[in-house]
Amino acid sequence: MSNAPLDYLKWYYESNVWKRLHYRGVRTLKLPLDLWNYQELMFENDIHWVLETGTRHGGSALFFADILAAGAREGSVVSIDITHEALDPLAATHPRIRLLLGDSADPAIAGSIRQLIPQGRSHGLLLILDSDHSAPHVLRELNTLVPLLRQGDYVVVEDTVVNGHPVRPDFGPGPLEAIEAYLAANPRQLVADVERESKFGCTFAFRGYYKVAAVC
Ligand SMILES: C[S@@+](CC[C@H](N)C(=O)[O-])C[C@H]1O[C@@H](n2cnc3c(N)ncnc32)[C@H](O)[C@@H]1O
């Protein structure tokens, strides 16, 4: 029997439609169903700040920044990448986007983030990991960035679908293996939001949506 949402996910990924998705004319390497999830969860969880790893063209940063502006949120998107070679000017000049150049898993990046996101903030933060998808890098990102979070914040680990879950079986250990290792080493910190990730039938962040339950 066919599993229609999973078949759709495989078709969308394997036919590279995700590489041709645009938001306001800027390439955005996402599944549209996840973008709608992000929009919904940002309002449900009082998200005023977004910390993104992997800027690329800036499409997702632009999307998050527009949501923050439309909701008159107090904060910004802080987006980290090792290069700005593909960055679109629309994202580069958006007043709600702060760009950091560097390795998103480098413990030194935490200091730069703290200068842009107030430690005494009174609203929630969405951390979204979408940079180097190898398991060691994602695990290092989680170890570096989750300690900046607090109860009520939200974490999304993107592209857990690689390494055969169900696409790119050749990938090797990726984001899913990383979050599983992080959860095993840090029980009770993050609570899976299975209802959210299941809402539209499929996601690029399979077992990748979490609410921060405990102060790190
Ligand atoms: C999948 S793209 C990001 C896509 C973007 N978030 C979007 O949805 O349109 C991954 C990005 O991660 C960046 N990257 C790779 N290794 C990195 C690292 N160690 N630290 C920060 N960014 C990295 C790449 O340069 C690339 O631009």
The ligand as a Tripos MOL2 file, in Angstrom:
@<TRIPOS>MOLECULE
LIG
   27    29     1     0     0
SMALL
NO_CHARGES

@<TRIPOS>ATOM
      1 C1         21.1160   24.1090    3.2880 C.3       1 LIG1
      2 S1         22.0060   25.6290    3.1570 S.3       1 LIG1
      3 C2         21.0030   26.7240    4.1190 C.3       1 LIG1
      4 C3         19.6750   26.9780    3.4900 C.3       1 LIG1
      5 C4         18.8330   28.0670    4.1030 C.3       1 LIG1
      6 N1         18.6590   27.9150    5.5430 N.3       1 LIG1
      7 C5         17.4740   28.0380    3.4440 C.2       1 LIG1
      8 O1         16.5590   27.3940    3.9800 O.co2     1 LIG1
      9 O2         17.3360   28.6060    2.3590 O.co2     1 LIG1
     10 C6         23.3940   25.2740    4.1490 C.3       1 LIG1
     11 C7         24.3450   26.4290    4.4070 C.3       1 LIG1
     12 O3         25.1680   26.0450    5.4960 O.3       1 LIG1
     13 C8         26.4180   26.6480    5.3450 C.3       1 LIG1
     14 N2         27.4270   25.9470    6.1710 N.ar      1 LIG1
     15 C9         28.1350   24.8260    5.8890 C.ar      1 LIG1
     16 N3         28.9610   24.5250    6.9010 N.ar      1 LIG1
     17 C10        28.7630   25.4720    7.8580 C.ar      1 LIG1
     18 C11        29.3130   25.7100    9.1400 C.ar      1 LIG1
     19 N4         30.2770   24.9060    9.6490 N.pl3     1 LIG1
     20 N5         28.8750   26.7710    9.8540 N.ar      1 LIG1
     21 C12        27.9160   27.5970    9.3520 C.ar      1 LIG1
     22 N6         27.3600   27.4140    8.1400 N.ar      1 LIG1
     23 C13        27.7690   26.3850    7.3990 C.ar      1 LIG1
     24 C14        26.6870   26.5700    3.8430 C.3       1 LIG1
     25 O4         27.6480   27.5450    3.4720 O.3       1 LIG1
     26 C15        25.2810   26.8080    3.2650 C.3       1 LIG1
     27 O5         25.1180   28.1430    2.8860 O.3       1 LIG1
@<TRIPOS>BOND
     1     1     2 1
     2     2     3 1
     3     2    10 1
     4     3     4 1
     5     4     5 1
     6     5     6 1
     7     5     7 1
     8     7     8 2
     9     7     9 1
    10    10    11 1
    11    11    12 1
    12    11    26 1
    13    12    13 1
    14    13    14 1
    15    13    24 1
    16    14    15 ar
    17    14    23 ar
    18    15    16 ar
    19    16    17 ar
    20    17    18 ar
    21    17    23 ar
    22    18    19 1
    23    18    20 ar
    24    20    21 ar
    25    21    22 ar
    26    22    23 ar
    27    24    25 1
    28    24    26 1
    29    26    27 1
@<TRIPOS>SUBSTRUCTURE
     1 LIG1         1 GROUP 0 **** ****
